[in-house]
Amino acid sequence: MDILIWVLFGGLVGVVASMVMGTGGGLVWDVVVGVVGAVIGGYVMNYFGKGGVGGFNFYSFLVALLGACILIVVLRMLRGG
């Protein structure tokens, strides 16, 4: 059940991050960006002494969105675009 919630949460975050950053992927891409973004956002917030993703709530959504946007920016830099 936890995996399903991560996939749903990741999909939601990935879709919003793609809209915010102006990228187009597919559903699978958005889920991957959202889930990896949640991990990245958790690390970033822990570095600054705050909590990471702790459930299905608004704070966790914002942390995951931050991480997803960071991921998209890094991928753009690596691609040269």
Summary of the structure (lengths in Angstrom):
residues: 81
radius of gyration: 11.9
end to end distance: 37.5
largest distance: 38.3
contacts: 262
relative contact order: 0.19
helix: 78%
strand: 0%
